[in-house]
Amino acid sequence: MTTPRTLRPQHHHAPSVAPTTLPTAEHAVAHTLLNCLLREVSGPEHQTAVTDGRLLLRLPRTGVVLRAALRRTSLTGAHRFTGPVLEETPDGRRELGWRELAERVQAELTLRSGLRNPEFLSQLASSHAGVAAALTDRPSPGPDRYLESEQALLFGHRFHPAPKSRTAERGSWADYAPEARAAFPLHHLAVRGDLLAEESCEPAAGALLDGLRPVPDGYRLLPAHPWQYELLRENPLLRAAIGRGQVLDLGRGGEPFTPTASVRTLAGAGAFLKFSLNVRITNCLRKNAAYELTGAVALTRLLAGPLADLARRFPHAAVLREPAYRTLALPGPDGEPDTALFEGLGVIVREGTAERLRPGLTPLLAAAVADEYPTSSAHISVLLDGAGPHRARRWWAAYLRLLVPPVLAAYFDHGVVLEPHLQNVLICVDAAGRPAQVLFRDLEGTKLLPELNGPALAALPPEVAGPIAYDARRGWDRVVYCLLVNHVAELLAALADRYPQLEAALWAEVRAVLAEYASAHGRPARLGALLAGGPLPAKANLLTRWERRADREAGYVRLPSPLAEPVPTGPMPSGPMPSAAGPVPTARCRQGALR
């Protein structure tokens, strides 16, 4: 006898607070600025309050008070906003447009730093234009679900003030932007062999470049990103070399390549090609510096042993290697290769996903899975497909055990600092959407600790060894930020939007995975401090961009951690307490204090 539907067990859980529509460009930019202010400016100075379902935030130096409605609060302060940002004025509340809000932020940061940044508003305007363009006339996705995930990020990094800024002086970014679902052929040069600089630790990587297009005898193929070539094509040295026949301009051709989320790394021909782009994207000009070209291959060699060990211990995790680079080495007046061309036309070959992907799995960009808004079939809401909280918790527990242990083992056992932020990890799922493998990528952010890699670093040229080395503390901050703050916390937030009652339990699972690793590996001191609830490092993107520093010079702010176990409560001991060094500072804006 069939059990009546009404008698089946029911899942009772809090209603979802996930967004049902995409925000406007105006609101998306304003919410991103609020995220930055909350994390880097007003939060650290205790100038925030949550009351009646709204965030109140004061800019400490200008005294401006802002208000925004909340969809959901967060244990780490990474709240979800909805609707406009309001400003408290003597005449009441008024809605601020994104530019007005940006002007308030500019005034605050000027007083805070004593510095001016004439680029700031134009970069935010560029980012607003990028978001608006991404929301307008978006093409339908193609059949490749992986590429759809790479091109799903309409809003970008929600803790960067200008995530979609593209400071380009020529050409239309719609032709090259991943969010526009662009695909295009490469521009090809045929270069005399003696004018190429290249290095490869795997013959197949160089052969892949040679196979993109036939060239005349005596020449080798050098592919270029079409936008970058337009920027450099009038370089006098290049024009002279073309005039002498040392370089042949073959124009665009071959199969189309697809831009991935990083914009300058393109997917095609069974691999990834990472090109230079003289464009500021978030904090940096995205060009392949000379040390990055040689460093990619050097790291691929040096990591052979550590990655083999990690693959043996963690067979469901792998790193995409970067075994080759190639570029143009035209000598300048001093006889040395011209730097603008050497770096501007450099290309790094990265392994394709097929090199490491287990059969039957589909790789998906972690940033698309964790997006605040469901912009692709990769999103966590699609993977879970309306599942109840028990299945969501199982998904989360399985994923954490794929992601976290290899990152910790790389750091503690091999002195290798991986950079597992959302844009550098592919979540590989089975046909039911369950996580079964993780792929890490982008050796540019991978660093080595001298304590465990001193001889290997000493064997490299100083200009290569220096940029790929981190001291232990700097490396740990980078690991914790990328792994827990940028990645785990954001994917957890996307789950908590759909299962609000699970947020504390999801963090408890994070703690359990960290504790499992610590118990099995002698409880390293840094991991012990993390489990004790030490503050979490978060990259200060707003302050970095305001001060116009490179990404590698970014500082960190410290966030409250949800990882500590509750401290048992009991009666206070009798007798006088030891004297303190001074009074405990009082927060100037406490919960509910702002009205």
C-alpha positions in Angstrom: 0.0 0.0 0.0 1.4 3.4 -1.0 2.1 5.8 1.8 -0.1 8.9 1.4 2.0 11.9 0.4 0.7 13.8 3.5 2.3 11.2 5.8 5.8 11.4 4.4 8.4 13.0 6.6 8.5 16.8 6.1 11.6 19.1 6.3 10.8 22.1 8.5 13.3 24.9 8.2 13.4 28.6 8.1 12.3 30.2 4.8 15.0 31.1 2.3 16.2 34.6 2.2 18.0 34.2 -1.1 17.4 36.9 -3.7 14.7 36.2 -6.3 15.9 38.8 -8.8 19.1 40.4 -9.9 20.0 43.8 -8.5 20.2 46.9 -10.6 23.7 48.1 -11.5 23.0 51.1 -9.1 22.3 48.8 -6.2 25.0 46.3 -6.9 27.7 49.0 -6.9 26.3 50.6 -3.8 26.1 47.3 -1.9 29.7 46.5 -2.8 30.9 49.9 -1.4 28.9 49.1 1.8 30.7 45.7 2.0 34.1 47.5 1.8 33.2 50.2 4.3 31.8 47.6 6.8 34.9 45.4 6.5 37.7 48.0 6.3 36.6 51.4 7.6 33.5 51.6 9.9 33.5 48.0 11.2 37.0 48.1 12.7 36.2 51.5 14.3 33.0 50.2 15.9 30.8 52.5 13.8 28.1 50.1 12.8 24.9 48.7 14.3 22.2 46.3 13.1 18.7 47.1 14.2 15.2 46.4 13.0 16.5 44.5 10.0 18.8 47.3 8.8 22.5 48.1 8.9 23.4 51.6 10.2 26.9 52.6 9.4 28.8 55.9 10.2 31.8 57.1 8.3 34.0 58.0 11.3 35.7 61.1 10.1 33.0 62.8 8.0 30.1 61.7 10.3 27.9 60.6 7.4 25.4 58.0 8.6 24.2 55.4 6.1 21.3 53.0 6.3 20.5 49.9 4.2 17.9 47.1 4.6 19.3 43.6 5.2 18.1 40.3 3.7 20.3 38.4 6.2 22.9 39.1 8.8 26.2 37.1 8.9 28.3 35.7 11.7 31.3 37.3 10.1 29.7 40.6 9.4 29.4 39.9 5.7 25.8 40.9 5.6 23.4 40.7 2.6 21.8 44.0 1.5 18.7 44.7 -0.5 17.4 47.9 -2.0 18.9 51.4 -1.9 21.4 53.0 0.4 19.9 55.9 2.4 21.7 58.8 4.1 20.5 60.3 7.3 20.2 64.1 7.0 18.8 66.8 9.3 15.8 66.8 7.0 15.3 63.1 7.1 16.5 60.1 5.0 17.3 60.4 1.4 18.4 57.8 -1.1 21.9 58.0 -2.4 22.8 57.1 -5.9 26.0 55.1 -6.4 28.0 58.2 -7.4 26.9 60.2 -4.4 27.8 57.3 -2.2 31.2 57.0 -3.9 31.7 60.7 -3.3 31.0 60.2 0.4 33.5 57.4 0.5 36.1 59.5 -1.3 35.7 62.3 1.2 36.1 59.8 4.1 39.2 58.1 2.7 40.8 61.5 2.0 40.5 62.5 5.6 41.5 59.1 6.8 44.7 58.8 4.7 45.7 62.3 4.0 45.9 61.3 0.4 43.9 62.1 -2.7 43.1 59.6 -5.4 42.0 61.3 -8.7 41.4 57.9 -10.3 38.9 56.6 -7.7 35.6 57.9 -9.0 36.5 57.1 -12.6 37.3 53.5 -11.6 34.0 53.2 -9.8 32.3 54.7 -12.9 34.0 52.1 -15.1 32.9 49.3 -12.8 29.3 50.6 -12.8 29.4 50.7 -16.6 30.7 47.1 -16.6 28.0 45.8 -14.4 25.3 47.7 -16.3 26.6 46.2 -19.6 26.7 42.7 -18.1 23.0 43.1 -17.1 21.9 44.3 -20.6 21.4 42.0 -23.6 23.3 39.1 -22.1 23.6 36.3 -24.7 22.2 32.9 -23.8 24.8 30.4 -22.5 26.4 27.8 -24.8 26.3 24.1 -24.3 29.5 23.9 -22.3 28.5 24.1 -18.6 32.1 24.7 -17.5 32.6 27.7 -19.8 29.2 29.0 -18.7 30.5 29.1 -15.1 33.6 31.0 -16.1 31.5 33.6 -17.7 28.8 33.9 -15.0 30.3 36.7 -12.8 28.2 39.7 -13.6 29.1 41.6 -10.4 32.6 40.4 -9.5 34.3 40.5 -6.2 31.8 41.8 -3.6 34.6 43.1 -1.3 36.4 45.2 -3.9 35.2 48.7 -4.6 35.5 48.5 -8.4 35.4 44.8 -9.4 34.3 45.4 -13.0 36.5 48.4 -13.7 38.4 48.0 -17.0 40.8 50.9 -17.4 41.3 50.4 -21.2 41.9 53.2 -23.7 40.8 51.5 -26.8 38.4 48.9 -28.2 35.2 47.5 -26.8 35.4 45.2 -23.8 32.2 43.5 -25.0 34.3 41.8 -27.6 36.6 40.3 -24.9 34.7 40.2 -21.7 33.8 36.8 -20.1 30.5 38.2 -18.8 29.5 39.1 -22.4 30.2 35.4 -23.3 32.8 36.5 -25.8 34.8 34.1 -27.9 37.4 35.1 -30.5 40.3 33.9 -32.5 43.8 34.9 -31.4 46.2 37.2 -33.2 49.2 35.3 -34.5 52.8 36.3 -35.2 55.4 34.2 -36.9 58.8 34.9 -35.3 62.3 33.9 -36.3 63.5 31.3 -33.9 66.4 33.4 -32.6 64.1 36.2 -31.6 61.9 34.1 -29.3 62.4 33.6 -25.6 60.8 30.5 -24.2 61.2 27.8 -21.6 59.3 24.5 -21.2 59.5 21.6 -18.8 57.1 19.6 -20.9 57.6 19.3 -24.7 53.8 19.0 -25.3 53.3 22.5 -23.9 55.5 24.1 -26.5 54.1 21.8 -29.2 50.6 23.0 -28.3 51.6 26.6 -29.3 53.3 25.5 -32.5 50.2 23.6 -33.5 47.8 26.5 -33.3 48.7 27.6 -36.9 51.2 26.7 -39.5 54.2 29.1 -40.1 56.9 29.2 -42.7 60.2 27.3 -42.2 62.5 29.1 -39.8 59.7 30.7 -37.9 57.8 29.8 -34.7 54.3 30.8 -33.8 53.6 33.4 -31.1 49.9 33.9 -30.3 48.7 37.2 -28.8 45.6 38.4 -27.2 43.9 40.6 -29.9 43.3 43.6 -27.6 46.9 43.5 -26.4 48.3 43.3 -29.9 46.3 46.3 -31.0 47.9 48.2 -28.1 51.5 47.2 -29.1 51.3 46.9 -32.8 52.8 50.4 -33.4 55.8 49.8 -31.2 58.7 51.0 -33.3 60.9 48.0 -32.6 58.1 45.7 -33.6 57.3 47.6 -36.7 60.9 47.5 -37.8 61.2 43.8 -37.2 58.0 43.3 -39.3 59.6 45.5 -42.0 62.7 43.3 -42.0 60.7 40.1 -42.2 62.0 38.9 -38.8 58.4 38.9 -37.6 55.4 38.1 -39.8 52.0 39.5 -38.9 49.6 36.6 -39.7 46.5 38.4 -38.3 43.7 36.7 -36.5 42.9 33.1 -37.1 42.5 29.6 -35.8 39.9 28.3 -33.5 38.1 30.7 -31.1 39.3 31.0 -27.5 37.0 31.8 -24.6 37.9 34.3 -21.8 37.7 32.8 -18.3 36.8 34.7 -15.2 40.3 36.3 -14.9 39.7 38.0 -18.4 43.2 37.5 -19.7 43.4 33.7 -19.4 41.7 32.1 -22.4 40.4 28.5 -22.8 40.9 26.7 -26.0 42.9 24.0 -27.9 42.7 21.8 -24.8 44.6 24.2 -22.5 44.6 27.6 -21.0 46.7 30.5 -22.3 47.5 33.3 -19.9 48.2 36.5 -21.8 49.4 39.9 -20.8 46.8 42.7 -20.7 48.0 46.2 -20.0 44.7 46.8 -18.3 44.0 47.5 -14.6 41.6 44.9 -13.4 40.8 45.3 -9.7 44.2 46.2 -8.2 46.8 45.4 -10.8 47.8 45.8 -14.4 47.4 42.3 -15.7 50.6 41.8 -17.6 53.0 38.9 -17.4 56.2 40.4 -15.8 59.4 38.8 -16.9 59.8 37.1 -13.4 56.3 35.7 -13.7 57.0 34.1 -17.1 60.1 32.4 -15.8 58.6 31.9 -12.4 55.7 29.9 -13.7 58.0 27.3 -15.2 60.3 27.3 -12.2 57.4 26.7 -9.9 56.1 23.9 -12.1 59.5 22.2 -11.8 60.0 22.8 -8.0 56.4 21.7 -7.2 56.8 18.3 -8.9 57.8 16.5 -5.7 55.3 18.3 -3.4 52.4 17.9 -5.8 53.2 14.2 -6.3 53.0 13.7 -2.5 49.7 15.7 -2.3 48.2 13.7 -5.2 49.0 10.5 -3.4 47.5 11.6 -0.1 44.6 13.5 -1.6 43.7 11.8 -4.8 40.6 14.0 -5.3 42.5 17.2 -5.5 45.0 18.4 -8.2 46.9 21.5 -9.3 46.9 22.7 -12.9 50.6 23.2 -13.8 52.1 25.9 -16.0 54.9 24.2 -17.9 55.8 26.7 -20.6 56.0 30.3 -21.6 56.9 32.0 -24.9 57.5 35.6 -25.8 59.2 38.0 -28.2 62.8 39.0 -27.4 63.5 41.8 -29.8 66.7 43.6 -28.7 66.5 47.3 -27.9 69.2 49.9 -28.2 71.2 48.4 -25.3 71.1 45.0 -26.9 68.8 43.5 -24.2 65.3 42.4 -25.0 62.8 45.2 -25.1 60.8 45.0 -21.8 57.6 46.4 -23.2 57.4 43.7 -25.9 59.0 40.9 -23.8 56.4 41.3 -21.1 53.5 42.6 -23.2 53.5 39.7 -25.6 54.4 36.9 -23.1 52.1 33.9 -22.9 52.0 31.2 -20.2 50.7 27.7 -21.1 48.6 26.2 -18.3 47.3 22.6 -18.4 43.7 22.0 -19.5 41.2 20.5 -17.1 41.3 17.2 -19.0 44.8 16.7 -17.8 43.6 16.3 -14.2 39.9 15.8 -14.3 38.5 12.5 -13.1 36.1 10.8 -15.6 32.4 11.6 -15.4 32.9 14.9 -13.6 32.1 18.5 -14.7 34.4 21.3 -13.5 32.6 24.5 -12.3 34.2 27.8 -11.2 33.9 28.0 -7.4 33.1 31.8 -7.7 30.0 30.9 -9.8 28.9 28.2 -7.4 29.2 30.7 -4.5 27.8 33.8 -6.2 25.3 35.8 -4.1 23.0 35.8 -7.1 22.2 32.7 -9.2 23.6 33.7 -12.6 24.4 30.3 -14.1 23.6 26.6 -13.9 26.8 26.2 -11.7 25.1 28.0 -8.8 24.7 26.2 -5.5 21.0 26.5 -5.7 21.0 24.6 -9.0 23.4 21.9 -7.7 21.2 21.3 -4.6 18.0 21.7 -6.7 15.7 22.4 -3.8 17.2 19.8 -1.5 16.5 20.0 2.2 18.9 21.1 4.9 20.2 17.6 5.6 21.4 17.1 2.1 22.8 20.6 2.0 24.9 19.8 5.1 26.1 16.5 3.5 27.1 18.4 0.4 29.0 21.0 2.5 30.8 18.4 4.6 31.9 16.5 1.5 33.2 19.6 -0.2 35.2 20.9 2.8 37.0 17.5 3.1 38.0 17.9 -0.6 39.1 21.5 -0.3 40.7 22.1 3.1 43.1 19.3 3.9 45.4 19.5 0.7 45.7 23.3 1.2 46.8 22.8 4.8 49.2 20.0 3.9 50.8 22.1 1.2 51.5 24.8 3.7 52.6 22.8 6.8 54.3 19.8 5.1 55.9 21.4 2.0 56.0 25.2 2.7 53.8 25.8 -0.4 51.3 28.6 -0.1 48.5 27.9 -2.5 46.0 30.6 -3.3 42.6 28.9 -3.2 40.3 31.9 -3.6 37.0 31.5 -5.4 38.5 32.3 -8.8 41.3 29.9 -8.5 39.4 26.7 -7.7 37.2 24.5 -9.9 34.6 22.4 -8.1 34.2 19.2 -10.0 30.7 17.7 -9.6 29.1 14.4 -10.6 25.8 14.1 -12.5 23.8 14.6 -9.3 25.7 17.9 -8.5 27.7 16.4 -5.6 31.3 17.6 -5.2 33.8 14.8 -6.1 37.1 16.7 -6.9 38.8 20.1 -6.7 41.3 21.6 -9.1 43.5 24.5 -8.0 45.0 26.8 -10.6 47.1 29.9 -11.2 50.7 29.6 -10.0 51.1 33.4 -10.0 49.7 33.4 -6.4 51.5 30.3 -5.3 54.5 31.0 -3.1 57.2 29.1 -1.2 58.3 29.4 2.4 62.1 29.7 2.7 62.0 27.7 5.9 61.1 24.5 3.9 62.4 25.5 0.5 65.6 27.4 1.1 67.9 25.4 -1.1 65.5 25.4 -4.0 65.0 29.1 -3.8 68.7 29.7 -3.5 69.2 27.9 -6.8 67.0 30.3 -8.6 68.0 33.8 -10.0 67.2 36.4 -7.3 64.8 38.2 -9.5 62.7 34.9 -9.8 63.2 33.6 -6.2 62.2 36.9 -4.5 58.7 37.2 -5.9 57.8 33.5 -5.3 58.9 33.5 -1.6 56.8 34.4 1.4 57.7 34.3 5.1 55.6 32.0 7.2 53.3 34.6 8.7 52.6 36.4 5.4 52.0 33.0 3.8 49.7 31.9 6.5 47.7 35.1 6.2 47.3 34.5 2.5 46.3 30.9 3.0 43.7 31.7 5.7 42.3 34.7 3.7 42.0 32.9 0.4 40.8 29.6 1.9 38.5 30.7 4.7 37.5 34.3 4.1 37.4 34.6 0.3 36.3 31.0 -0.4 34.7 29.1 2.4 32.9 32.0 4.0 31.4 33.1 0.6 30.2 29.6 -0.4 28.8 29.2 3.1 27.0 32.5 2.7 25.3 31.3 -0.5 24.2 28.2 1.4 23.0 30.2 4.4 20.9 32.4 2.1 18.9 29.3 1.3 19.1 27.6 4.7 19.4 30.6 7.2 19.0 28.3 10.2 22.2 26.4 9.2 24.8 29.2 9.3 26.2 28.2 12.7 26.1 24.5 11.9 27.9 25.1 8.6 30.7 27.0 10.5 30.8 24.2 13.0 31.5 21.8 10.1 34.4 24.0 9.0 35.8 23.9 12.5 35.4 20.1 12.6 37.4 19.7 9.4 40.2 22.0 10.7 40.2 20.1 14.0 40.4 16.7 12.2 43.5 17.9 10.4 45.0 19.4 13.5 44.5 16.3 15.5 46.1 14.1 12.9 49.1 16.4 12.4 50.3 17.4 15.8 48.1 20.5 16.1 50.4 23.1 14.5 50.5 26.3 16.5 49.0 28.5 13.8 46.1 26.1 13.3 45.6 25.9 17.0 45.3 29.7 17.1 42.7 29.5 14.3 40.7 26.9 16.2 40.8 29.1 19.3 39.0 31.8 17.4 41.9 34.1 16.5 40.8 36.9 14.1 40.6 36.1 10.4 42.7 38.1 7.9 40.8 39.8 5.2 42.5 41.6 2.3 41.8 45.3 2.4 40.9 45.9 -1.2 39.2 49.3 -0.7 42.3 50.8 1.1 44.7 49.1 -1.3 42.9 50.6 -4.3 42.6 54.0 -2.6 46.3 54.1 -1.9 47.0 52.8 -5.4 49.1 49.9 -4.2 49.8 46.7 -6.1 47.9 43.6 -5.0 51.1 42.0 -3.6 51.3 45.0 -1.3 47.8 44.7 0.0 47.3 44.8 3.8 44.8 42.9 5.9 42.1 43.8 8.3 41.1 41.4 11.0 37.6 39.9 11.2 35.8 38.2 14.1 36.0 34.5 13.8 33.1 32.1 14.1 35.4 29.1 14.6 36.0 29.2 18.3 34.2 26.7 20.5 31.9 28.3 23.1 33.7 28.9 26.4 32.0 27.1 29.3 30.3 29.5 31.6 30.3 29.3 35.4 30.5 31.3 38.5 33.3 33.9 38.6 36.0 33.2 41.2 35.7 35.0 44.5 38.1 37.7 45.5 39.6 40.6 43.7 40.4 40.3 40.0 43.9 41.2 38.7 44.1 44.8 37.7 43.9 45.5 33.9 46.3 47.7 32.0 43.5 50.3 31.5 39.9 50.6 30.8 38.3 48.6 28.1 37.5 50.9 25.1 33.8 51.5 24.6 32.5 51.1 21.0 31.1 54.4 19.9 28.3 52.8 17.9 26.8 49.8 19.7 24.1 47.5 18.6 21.0 49.6 18.2 22.8 52.8 19.2 22.3 54.6 15.8 18.9 55.8 14.9 
